Amino acid sequence: MTQPAKVSFPGVYCSWFDPAKTYVIIGGLGGLGLELSVWMVRRGARKLVLVSSFSIVYLTEHLPQLTIGMYWMRVPRYPTFPDSRNGVKTGYQTKKVAYLKRLGSEVEVAPLNVNTVEKVRNLVTLASKLGPIGGFFNMGLVLDEGPFLELTVQSCLNTAEVKVTTTMLLDQVSREKPLRSTLDHFVVFSSVVAYHGHVGQSSYAFANSVAEQLCEKRKADGLPGLAIQWGAVADVGHVGNMGNHVVICGKYPQRLQSVISVFDYSLGHRNSAVVASYVQADRSASLSGDEESVADQIARAVAKIIGLKDVTAVDGDKEFVELGMDSLMSIEVKQLLERELNLVLSSKDIHLLSFNSLKNLVES
């Protein structure tokens, strides 16, 4: 009898989670955390601990502004719920947690700030009652930002707590036995802001950079460690409410299904400790989606850095140095052009630009 010929074809990797293990998600009651929780359950996870130290209400009460693109905008208010720091408090969260349970998973909600060793150990004890811990996913986010000169020590600490303190403590405890032997995933959700910076988000960039270095150290020590630099995420949270075509930091929001696909791929390809995922905006289009061109918006942003209220009120051929640009301003403009346009100029070149020459340069 003739044996059939063997056929080979490349396999497609798909992440799978051990149904016997528990997966702890910091920021698990956020929009992205809940959507990824559903995906994890569909990929085998049956035991989840969703940790939430705040809600959208807390953010909107304490953060009246967010930096969008190169400008400031007001954050829309959400309906308030009594005692918004304690567990599931919105209809969306309630619906998603109920859905997770209908899918056959055990879900524990832990409303706490993971900011001390004692709290981390209590969290590990809670999670271990469901089963051995298979992964920590830190998706937590706190933005307490503003112009650099207006930052306070407390605002920097607020931003750093969930990214730096929580990640450091999880790293410390997860190196101990028996947790060290059961842990398959140690993932931190970082931001592209850690790579190229953004106006008004210096402490957020710093906090994410520290979390990334912790993941690199874990990787070097032979332990699981992954930091993913995301751009804005569409379909959920504040960005989802603003619309999926808004441009933030020169990038379009990444659709949720794309985020899940990248997350899936990143979990299976562990060659790097830090990876990035974002959708670059079309630089030929208007950054804000209105009739104002990219060149006009860049010019307006530069004018704001120099301290000019109206670009049209000054001579467009006057060099920036004649308009009062100093060395610190030129550095800020340099970072702006590199971030938004991938345009690299020296500080000397920037001093000699005018608004007209800048617009011609951008348009070309």
C-alpha positions as CSV (number, residue, x, y, z in Angstrom):
1,M,0.0,0.0,0.0
2,T,1.4,3.4,-0.9
3,Q,1.8,5.8,2.0
4,P,0.2,9.2,1.5
5,A,2.6,12.0,0.9
6,K,3.3,14.2,3.9
7,V,2.2,17.7,3.7
8,S,3.8,20.5,5.7
9,F,2.4,24.0,6.2
10,P,3.2,26.8,8.7
11,G,1.2,26.9,11.8
12,V,-0.5,30.0,13.2
13,Y,0.2,30.7,16.8
14,C,-2.7,31.4,19.1
15,S,-2.4,32.2,22.8
16,W,-4.0,29.8,25.2
17,F,-4.6,30.2,28.9
18,D,-4.5,27.4,31.4
19,P,-8.0,26.9,32.8
20,A,-6.6,25.7,36.1
21,K,-4.6,28.9,36.7
22,T,-5.6,32.3,37.9
23,Y,-4.9,35.5,35.9
24,V,-4.7,38.8,37.8
25,I,-5.6,41.9,35.8
26,I,-4.7,45.3,37.3
27,G,-7.1,47.8,35.8
28,G,-9.4,44.9,34.9
29,L,-12.6,47.0,35.2
30,G,-11.5,49.5,32.6
31,G,-12.9,49.2,29.1
32,L,-9.8,47.6,27.6
33,G,-9.3,45.4,30.7
34,L,-12.8,44.0,30.4
35,E,-12.7,43.4,26.7
36,L,-9.4,41.6,27.0
37,S,-10.8,39.6,29.9
38,V,-13.5,38.3,27.6
39,W,-10.9,37.4,25.0
40,M,-8.8,35.5,27.6
41,V,-11.8,33.5,28.7
42,R,-12.5,32.6,25.1
43,R,-8.9,31.4,24.9
44,G,-9.2,29.1,27.9
45,A,-8.9,31.2,31.0
46,R,-11.5,30.3,33.7
47,K,-10.2,32.1,36.8
48,L,-9.9,35.9,36.8
49,V,-9.1,38.5,39.4
50,L,-10.0,42.0,38.3
51,V,-8.2,44.7,40.3
52,S,-9.5,48.2,40.2
53,S,-8.4,51.1,42.4
54,F,-10.5,53.7,40.6
55,S,-13.1,54.2,37.9
56,I,-13.7,56.5,35.0
57,V,-15.6,58.7,37.4
58,Y,-12.5,59.1,39.6
59,L,-10.5,60.1,36.5
60,T,-13.0,62.7,35.3
61,E,-13.3,64.2,38.7
62,H,-9.5,64.6,39.1
63,L,-8.5,65.2,35.5
64,P,-10.4,68.0,33.8
65,Q,-8.1,68.0,30.8
66,L,-6.3,65.6,28.5
67,T,-3.7,66.3,25.9
68,I,-5.1,65.4,22.5
69,G,-2.7,65.8,19.6
70,M,-0.8,68.9,20.4
71,Y,-3.6,70.8,22.3
72,W,-5.6,70.6,25.4
73,M,-9.2,69.5,25.5
74,R,-11.9,69.0,28.1
75,V,-12.9,65.5,29.1
76,P,-16.6,64.8,28.9
77,R,-18.3,64.0,32.2
78,Y,-19.8,60.6,32.9
79,P,-22.7,59.8,35.2
80,T,-21.5,59.6,38.7
81,F,-22.0,56.6,40.9
82,P,-22.0,56.5,44.7
83,D,-18.6,55.5,46.2
84,S,-17.1,55.0,42.8
85,R,-13.8,53.5,44.2
86,N,-15.5,50.3,45.4
87,G,-15.7,47.5,42.8
88,V,-18.2,47.3,40.0
89,K,-20.2,50.5,39.8
90,T,-21.3,51.0,36.2
91,G,-23.8,49.3,34.1
92,Y,-21.1,48.4,31.5
93,Q,-18.9,46.8,34.2
94,T,-21.8,44.9,35.6
95,K,-22.8,43.6,32.2
96,K,-19.3,42.5,31.3
97,V,-18.6,40.8,34.6
98,A,-21.9,38.9,34.3
99,Y,-21.0,37.9,30.8
100,L,-17.6,36.6,31.9
101,K,-19.4,34.4,34.4
102,R,-21.9,33.2,31.8
103,L,-18.9,32.1,29.7
104,G,-18.0,29.8,32.6
105,S,-15.3,31.7,34.4
106,E,-14.9,32.5,38.1
107,V,-14.4,36.2,38.6
108,E,-13.2,38.0,41.7
109,V,-13.3,41.8,41.8
110,A,-10.7,43.3,44.1
111,P,-11.1,47.1,44.6
112,L,-7.7,48.1,46.0
113,N,-4.6,50.1,45.3
114,V,-1.7,47.7,44.9
115,N,0.9,50.0,46.4
116,T,2.4,48.1,49.3
117,V,4.0,44.6,49.7
118,E,1.3,43.7,52.2
119,K,-1.5,44.5,49.7
120,V,0.3,42.5,47.0
121,R,0.6,39.5,49.3
122,N,-3.1,39.8,50.1
123,L,-3.9,39.9,46.4
124,V,-1.8,36.8,45.8
125,T,-3.6,35.0,48.6
126,L,-7.0,36.0,47.2
127,A,-6.0,34.9,43.7
128,S,-4.4,31.7,44.9
129,K,-7.7,30.5,46.4
130,L,-9.0,30.1,42.9
131,G,-5.9,28.4,41.6
132,P,-2.1,28.8,41.0
133,I,-1.4,32.2,39.5
134,G,-0.5,32.0,35.8
135,G,-0.1,35.7,35.0
136,F,-0.1,39.3,36.1
137,F,-1.4,41.9,33.5
138,N,-0.9,45.5,34.6
139,M,-3.3,47.6,32.5
140,G,-3.7,50.2,35.1
141,L,-3.6,53.9,34.2
142,V,-3.7,57.1,36.1
143,L,-3.2,60.4,34.3
144,D,-2.5,63.4,36.6
145,E,-0.7,65.6,34.2
146,G,-0.2,69.1,33.0
147,P,2.6,71.5,31.8
148,F,5.9,70.4,33.2
149,L,6.4,73.6,35.2
150,E,3.0,73.1,36.9
151,L,3.7,69.5,38.0
152,T,3.8,68.7,41.7
153,V,5.5,65.9,43.6
154,Q,2.1,64.5,44.4
155,S,0.9,64.5,40.8
156,C,4.0,62.7,39.7
157,L,3.5,60.1,42.5
158,N,-0.1,59.6,41.4
159,T,0.9,58.8,37.9
160,A,3.8,56.6,38.9
161,E,2.0,54.5,41.5
162,V,0.2,52.1,39.2
163,K,3.0,51.9,36.6
164,V,6.1,52.0,38.8
165,T,5.2,51.0,42.4
166,T,2.7,48.3,41.4
167,T,4.9,46.8,38.8
168,M,7.9,46.8,41.2
169,L,5.9,45.1,43.9
170,L,4.5,42.5,41.5
171,D,8.0,41.8,40.3
172,Q,9.3,41.4,43.8
173,V,6.6,39.0,45.0
174,S,6.5,37.0,41.8
175,R,10.2,36.1,42.1
176,E,9.3,34.1,45.3
177,K,8.3,30.4,45.3
178,P,5.9,28.9,44.6
179,L,4.6,31.8,42.4
180,R,7.9,31.9,40.5
181,S,7.3,28.4,39.2
182,T,3.6,28.9,38.1
183,L,3.8,32.3,36.4
184,D,3.6,32.2,32.6
185,H,2.9,35.9,31.9
186,F,4.1,39.2,33.4
187,V,2.7,41.9,31.1
188,V,2.7,45.7,31.5
189,F,0.7,48.0,29.2
190,S,3.0,50.9,28.5
191,S,2.6,53.8,26.0
192,V,4.3,55.1,22.9
193,V,4.6,58.3,25.0
194,A,7.5,56.5,26.8
195,Y,9.3,56.4,23.5
196,H,8.7,59.9,21.9
197,G,7.2,61.9,24.7
198,H,4.2,64.2,24.5
199,V,3.3,67.7,25.7
200,G,2.0,67.6,29.2
201,Q,2.8,63.9,29.8
202,S,6.4,63.9,31.1
203,S,5.7,62.0,34.3
204,Y,3.5,59.5,32.5
205,A,6.3,58.9,30.0
206,F,8.8,58.5,32.9
207,A,6.6,56.0,34.7
208,N,6.1,53.8,31.6
209,S,9.8,53.9,30.9
210,V,10.5,52.5,34.4
211,A,8.0,49.7,34.0
212,E,9.6,48.8,30.7
213,Q,13.0,48.6,32.3
214,L,11.6,46.3,34.9
215,C,10.3,44.0,32.2
216,E,13.7,44.0,30.5
217,K,15.4,43.1,33.8
218,R,13.0,40.2,34.3
219,K,13.7,39.0,30.7
220,A,17.4,39.1,31.4
221,D,16.9,37.0,34.5
222,G,15.1,34.4,32.6
223,L,11.6,35.3,33.9
224,P,8.5,36.2,31.9
225,G,8.4,40.0,31.2
226,L,6.7,42.0,28.4
227,A,5.9,45.7,28.1
228,I,3.7,46.8,25.1
229,Q,3.8,50.4,24.1
230,W,0.3,51.2,22.9
231,G,-0.9,54.3,21.1
232,A,-4.5,55.4,21.7
233,V,-7.0,52.5,21.8
234,A,-10.3,52.9,20.0
235,D,-13.8,51.6,20.7
236,V,-13.4,51.8,24.5
237,G,-12.8,54.4,27.2
238,H,-12.4,58.1,26.5
239,V,-11.0,57.7,23.0
240,G,-14.0,55.5,22.1
241,N,-16.3,58.3,23.2
242,M,-14.4,60.9,21.1
243,G,-14.6,58.8,17.9
244,N,-12.3,56.4,16.3
245,H,-10.9,59.0,13.8
246,V,-9.5,61.5,16.2
247,V,-5.7,61.9,15.9
248,I,-3.7,61.7,19.1
249,C,0.0,62.3,19.2
250,G,0.1,62.1,15.4
251,K,-1.6,58.6,15.5
252,Y,-5.0,57.2,14.8
253,P,-6.6,55.2,17.6
254,Q,-6.0,51.5,17.1
255,R,-9.2,49.5,16.8
256,L,-9.9,47.1,19.5
257,Q,-9.8,44.0,17.4
258,S,-6.4,45.0,16.1
259,V,-5.2,45.5,19.7
260,I,-6.3,42.0,20.6
261,S,-4.5,40.6,17.6
262,V,-1.3,42.3,18.5
263,F,-1.7,41.3,22.2
264,D,-2.2,37.7,21.0
265,Y,0.9,37.8,18.8
266,S,3.1,39.5,21.4
267,L,2.3,36.9,24.1
268,G,3.5,34.1,21.8
269,H,6.6,35.8,20.4
270,R,8.8,36.4,23.4
271,N,12.1,37.5,21.8
272,S,11.7,41.1,23.0
273,A,10.8,42.6,26.4
274,V,9.4,45.8,24.9
275,V,7.3,46.0,21.8
276,A,5.2,48.8,20.3
277,S,1.9,49.0,18.4
278,Y,0.3,52.1,16.9
279,V,-1.4,53.4,13.8
280,Q,0.4,56.3,12.2
281,A,-1.9,59.0,11.0
282,D,-1.8,60.2,7.4
283,R,0.3,63.4,7.7
284,S,-1.3,64.8,4.5
285,A,-4.6,65.0,6.3
286,S,-5.8,67.5,8.9
287,L,-4.7,66.4,12.4
288,S,-7.9,67.4,14.0
289,G,-10.3,66.3,11.2
290,D,-11.4,69.9,10.4
291,E,-10.5,72.2,7.5
292,E,-7.2,73.4,9.1
293,S,-4.2,71.9,7.4
294,V,-1.3,70.1,9.1
295,A,1.0,73.0,8.3
296,D,-1.4,75.4,10.0
297,Q,-1.8,73.3,13.1
298,I,2.0,72.8,13.4
299,A,2.5,76.6,13.0
300,R,-0.2,77.2,15.7
301,A,1.5,74.7,18.0
302,V,4.9,76.4,17.5
303,A,3.3,79.8,18.2
304,K,2.0,78.5,21.4
305,I,5.5,77.4,22.5
306,I,7.0,80.8,21.6
307,G,4.1,82.5,23.5
308,L,2.3,84.0,20.5
309,K,-1.5,84.0,20.6
310,D,-2.1,84.6,16.9
311,V,0.2,83.4,14.1
312,T,-1.4,85.8,11.6
313,A,-0.6,88.8,13.8
314,V,3.2,88.5,13.2
315,D,5.3,88.8,10.1
316,G,5.5,85.4,8.6
317,D,9.0,85.9,7.3
318,K,10.5,86.9,10.6
319,E,12.8,84.2,12.0
320,F,11.8,82.5,15.2
321,V,14.9,83.9,17.0
322,E,13.6,87.4,16.2
323,L,10.3,86.5,17.7
324,G,11.9,85.6,21.1
325,M,12.6,81.9,20.7
326,D,15.2,80.7,23.2
327,S,17.2,77.4,23.4
328,L,14.5,75.7,25.6
329,M,11.8,76.7,23.2
330,S,13.8,75.4,20.2
331,I,14.2,72.0,21.9
332,E,10.5,71.8,22.5
333,V,9.8,72.7,18.8
334,K,12.4,70.1,17.7
335,Q,10.6,67.4,19.7
336,L,7.3,68.5,18.3
337,L,8.5,68.2,14.7
338,E,10.2,64.8,15.3
339,R,7.1,63.4,17.1
340,E,4.4,64.7,14.7
341,L,6.3,64.6,11.4
342,N,9.4,62.5,11.8
343,L,11.2,65.7,10.8
344,V,14.7,66.1,12.3
345,L,16.2,69.5,12.5
346,S,19.0,71.0,14.6
347,S,18.2,73.7,17.2
348,K,20.2,76.2,15.0
349,D,18.0,75.4,12.0
350,I,14.9,75.8,14.0
351,H,16.0,79.2,15.3
352,L,16.4,80.4,11.7
353,L,13.0,79.2,10.5
354,S,10.0,81.5,10.1
355,F,6.3,80.6,10.0
356,N,6.3,80.8,6.2
357,S,9.3,78.7,5.8
358,L,8.0,76.2,8.4
359,K,4.7,75.8,6.5
360,N,6.6,75.3,3.2
361,L,8.7,72.7,4.9
362,V,5.8,70.8,6.4
363,E,3.8,70.9,3.1
364,S,6.8,69.6,1.2
